[in-house]
């Protein structure tokens, strides 16, 4: 890829035309330091696009650039964390671990303090070994995917370094607003649960927002989220784009010149934007989301005061593996994705290499009284609804698609009901079978333990 376009903001600099917040809304002394950076990660040649198995050719140009946007935060005791919003479908564990290791080696940041958050755009590039059951790549396209994946690591590490290098005094403030274009997509039918539009299904319309300003009130960065799939653009669209969240970030950066706007995908794996299917829909949803964020940012937010704390919890989530007999039956069926998946799984059984659990690392970040829980995978909306209901005292931000994306993470309800999120999606993720019952309570219990840990014992190690 050619030289990346880099946008960098230093918190204390006042730039002509930058939007400021009224002085009375900013406290006299800054407790925090913050730095932001954005590095373009747009492929520089046609490449296979991620998210839909029906695509049959590489990308055809771009609608907008893709970015890795980074926010580095440091509290008064020297405790640091970095959030990176990456406009890709999702990272593999190997890729995320490699990026975290390189960041530690080059910038001295412990891997537990790096939050890699994929925006889950379905109009970005395929990454090496991601969703291996979905794509049929020829050798040329496989080579391009491998080369792009190597460059992406360099670019993310670069974005982290630039954000860390630009840290200076900052004020943080938090609030929530709403957007309503996300609608549940699971529709009951005679064939079970299928894709569609279910306005009566569960959804989470909250839009959390973290505002970063310089001591004189200049808006230098915005972190905002929404629990809705980045699938406005469907499998017949072949131009690179960030989908609705990409348009939202671009619009906020237009509203707040020289700022960086990081999107954090929430637990909305069973939520689709509606309406969908056209570029104009994606642009409209993005502008709608940006206007909601802007209205909140110009209004009243709660200052974030205190210290930074980080903790992680690692789980193993058991899988239900079909019998060899069932796999042999599937390997001679009429669905090529299911056939190939069954054959690969049988081969792993024969070689003694079958995985029966999915490693799952949950991360927690606390800024003052604001807690963010970062969950790997395509997490369904039931999780954020339950966690928000069970954790009412302090503000809670639930992020998904964090670190790696090994599979859909269904709730117990969805496991019982079945459908794509519970079962067939595991074929595309190349997992041997669906999750075993009990994963929801296991994950939620670990989250509550993590919330208690980051609330009671902040760690200030860099």
N, C-alpha and C positions, 0 to 999 in steps of 0.2 A: 504494500500500500504506500502511496505517496505520503508526503509530510502531512501529519495530522493537523487539522485546525484545532487550536487550543484557546479556550476562553478561561480567564483566570481573574478572580476578584480578591482583593485584600480588604479586610473588613474595615479598617480605619480610614480608607481613602474616600474622599468626597468627589464624585464625578459630576460634571455638568449634565443636567437632565435626569439624574437619578431621582427616583421617587423617594421622599422621606416621610417618616411618621412624625406626627406632631410631638414636639419636645416634651409635653407634659405626660406623654405615654411611655417615656423612656426613663428608667431610673438613673440616678446621677453617676453611679460607678458600675463598670462592667465586671461581673464575676467570671465570665467565660472568655476564652479565646476561640476563634473559629476561622477556618479557611475553606475556600471553595474553588473548584476547578471543573472544567468540562473539556473532554478530549473526544474528538470525532472518531467513531469506530466504523464508519460506513465502508462496506466492501468496495474495492476499486475495480472490480470486474464482475461479470455475471456469475452468480452463485446460486446454488439450490436454496430455496427458502423454507424456513421451519414452520411447523404447526399444522400442516394439512397433508395427509398422505395422498390426496388425489392430484397434486401438482405433478406435471410431467415434463417440465423444462425449467431452466434457470431463470433468475431474475432478469427484468428488462428495464434497467434504469432505476431511478429513485424519485420519490415524491419529496422527501426531506432527508437530511442527514440523521444518522443514529449517533448517540453519545453515551459515553461513560461519564456520569456526573458524580463528583465526590464532595462530601462534607466532612471535614475534620473538626472535632470539638475537644477542647481541653478545659478542665475545671481549675479552680484556684489551687488545688493540691497537686496539679500536674497529671491527673488521670486523663487518659485520652481514649477516643474511639473514632473510627472512620466509617461512614456510610457511603456506599457506592451504588448508585442506581444505573443499571446496565441495560441498554435497550436491545435485549436478546430474549429468546423464548425461555431459556433456562440453562444453567450450568450443570455439568456433571460433577460428581464428587471429586473425581481426579483433577478436573480443571480448576475447581474452586480451591482445593487444597494446594495445587501448584501455585496459583495466584497468591494465596495467603502466605505460603512459604517464601515466595520471592519478595513480597512486601516486607516480611520480617527481616529477611537477609539484607535488603537494600535500605529500608527505612526504620528498622528497629521496632516495628509495631507487632505486638503479640497477636497471633492468629485469632484468638478469642475476641479481640477488639476490632476486628475487621468484619463489617456487615456487608456482604455481597448480595444485592437485591435485584433480581431480574424483573424487568417490566412485563415480560411475557407477551411481547408483540408477536403476532403471527405473520408479520411481513418483514422479518429480519432473516439473517442467514442461519443455515444449519451449522451446528458446532460438532466437532469431532466426537463420535461415540454417543451423542445425545439422541434419544428416541430411536434407537437402532432398528426397531421393528417397523419404522414408518417409511423410510426412504429407500429408493432404488437408484443408487448413484453409479454412474460409470467411472472408470479410473480417473478420467480428467476431472470430473466434479469432486470425486473423493480427494484428489490432490489439492484442489482449491479450498475445500472445507478444512483440510489439515493446515494449509498455509494460513488461512484466515484465523483459525483458532490460535495458532502461535502468535500472530500479530496482536490479536485481542488481548492476550496475556500482557504483552509489552505495554499496550495502551492503558489497560486498567492500572497496572503498577505505576505508570507515568502519572495518571490522574490522581492516585493516592499521594504520590510524592509532591505533586504541585499543590494539592490542598494542604498538606502538612507544612510545606514551606511558606505558605501565605497566611498562616494563623496570626491573628492580632485581636485586640480587645473587641468583644461583641456582647450584645444582649440577645437573649432567646426569649420567645414568647409563644404560647401554645393556645389553640382553640379548635373548635370543630364547627363545620357547617354541613350542608347536605347537597347531594345530587341524586336524581331519581331515574336516570336512564338505564340503570342496571336492573334486569328482570330475571327471575329464576327461569332456567331453561329445561328443567326436568318435568315432563308431562306424562301422567299415567295414561296407558292405553291397553288394549287387549293383548298387545305384544310385550307388556311391561312398560318400564319408563323409557321414553324416547326423547330426542331433542325437539324443542318447540318453544313456545312462549307461555309461561305459567305465571300470570300476574298475581295469583293467589299463593304462590310458593314463597318460602322464606327469602329475604334479601336484607342487606345491610347498607343503608343509604348514607351513613356518616362519612364525612370527609375530614380527617384530621389534618391539621396544618401546624407546622413549626416555622416561625418567622425568625430570621437572623438579621440583625441590624447592627450598624456601627454605633458607637456611643452618641453620635449626633443625630441618630434616627434614620440614616440612609439604609434602605432595604438592600441587603447584599445577597441574601439567599432565602429560598423557600423550600420546605420539604412538605409534600402533600400526598395523600393516599386515597384509594377508593377500592372497594371490593367488587370488581367487575372484570370479567375476562377481556383481554385486548383482542377481541375478535370481531370488530366492526367490519373489517375487510376479510373476505372469505377466500377459499382456495382457488378461485378463478382470477385473483388479483396477483399481478406479478411485478409490482414495483416496490422497492424498499421503502419502508415507512415505520414510524413508531406507533401507528394506529392512534386511537383517541388520546392516549396519554402523551404521545409525542407531540401532537398538536397542542395539548394543554400546556406542556412545558414550554414550547416555543412561544405561545401566546403570553404566558406569564413573564417570560424573559423579554418580550417586546414591551409589556406594560411596565416592567421594572428594569430599565436598561442597565447593563453590566452585571445583572444578578444571575444566579444559577438556580434553576428550579428542578429539584429532584422528585421524581414520582416514585411512590412506594406502593406496589400492588398488594392489596389486602386479600383476605380469605374469601375469594369470590369465584372459586373454580367451577361452581355450578350456576354462575350468573353471567348472562350475556348482555351487551348493550342492545337497546332497542330504540328506534329501528336500526337495522344494520344492512350491510351489503354494498354500500357505495362509498366512494371517497368523500362525498359531501356529508354523509352521515358521520364518518369519522371526524371530519373537521368540526362539524356542529357539536358533537359530544365533547370534543376537546375544548372548544370555546366555552361551552356551558360549564364545564368543570373549572376552567380558568376564571370565569366570572364569579363563580361561587367562592373560590379561594380569594380572589381580589376583594370581594365584598367583606370577607372576614378580616383580611389583612389590614384594610383601611378602617376597620371598626375596633372593637375591644377584644384583646387577647390577654391571657393571664401570663405575667412574667414568670419565667422559669428560673428559680433560684435554688442553690444548694450544690450538691456534689454529683459526680458521675460514678456509676457503678456498672460493672459487667460481670455476668456469670453465664455458664453454659451447662447443659445437661445432655448426656448421650444415652440413647435408648436403642434397643433392637426390637423392631416391629415384626412379629412372626407372620409368615405367609401360609396360605392354604394351597398346597401343591397338588394338582390333579394326579390321579394314578397313571402309571405307565400305560395301562389299557386305554384310559380316556385320551391320553396324549396321542397314542397310535391311531385312535379313531379320528381325532382332529387333524392329524397329519395327512389324511387322505380325503379331506373335505373339499368344499367348493369355494372357500375363502382363502385367498393366497396369503394374506397376512396371518391368519390363524394357522394355516398349514405350516408356514415357515417357522412360526413361533413354536409350534408343537415339536417340529423336527429338531430345532435348536435345544429345546428343553430336554428331549429324550437323549440327545447326544451328551448333554451335561450330566444327566443321570448316569449314563453308561461310563463316563470318564470320572465319576465321583466328584464333580465340580459344581454341583447344584447349590445355589444360594437358597436358604429357607427363611432368612430374615433380611430386613432392610435396615441398615444403620441410619439413625435419625438423631441429628444434633440440634437441640433447641438453644437459642441464644437469647439472653435478656440484657437490655440496656436501660438504665435509669438515669434521667437527667432531672435533678431535683425531685419533684413528686411525679413526674411523667415517666411511665414505664412503657418500653417497646418490647414486645415479644416477637422474635423472628423465627418463623416455622418453615422448614424445608418443604418442598413439594407443592402440588396443586391442592391447596387446602380448601375444603368446601365451607360454605357460609355458616353451617351449624356451629363450627368452632368459635368464630368470633361472637356469634350471638350468645352462646353459652358462657364464654369467658367474660364478656362484658356484663352479663347478668350476675355472675358469681364474684366479680371483682368491681364493686361499686364505689369504694372509698376514694381511690386516686384515679387520675386519668390513665387509660390503658389504650395503647396502639398495637393492634395485631397485624403484623406483616407476614406475608407468605412468599413463596418462591425465593426463599432466603438460603444463601450458600449454595445448596444443590437442589435439583428437582428430580428425585428418583422415581416419582409416580404420583398419581392422584392420592390424596389423603382423605378417604371418605369417613363420614360419621357412622355411628352404629345404625342410625336410621337408614342411611343410604346403603350400607352393607346389606341390610335386611331387604330393602326394596329392589336392589340390583340395578342394572343399567350400566351405561358407559363408565361413569366415574367409579363404580364399584368393581367392575369386571373387565369389560373388553379393552379398556384403556391400558391394562397391564400388558397386553400383547404388544402395543406400540412401545411401551417402556421396557420391553424385554424382561419383565419379571415373570417367574414361573407360574404364578397364580395370584388370586386376590388376597388381600389381607385377612388374617384370622380375626374373629370377633374379639373385642376387648381393647382395640387400639385407641378408641376415643378416650376412655377413662385413663388409660396409661399416659397418653399425651397431656390431657388436661391436668392430671395429678402432678406431672413433671413441671408444667407451666406454673401451677400454684406454688410449688416448692421453690421454683426459680424466682417468682415474684417476691416471696418472703426473703429470699437470700439477698437480692439486690436492694430491698428496702431496708434491711437491718445491718448490713455490713459492707458499705462501699469499699471497693478496692481501688487504690490510687496508683497502682503500678502502671508504668508507661508501656 
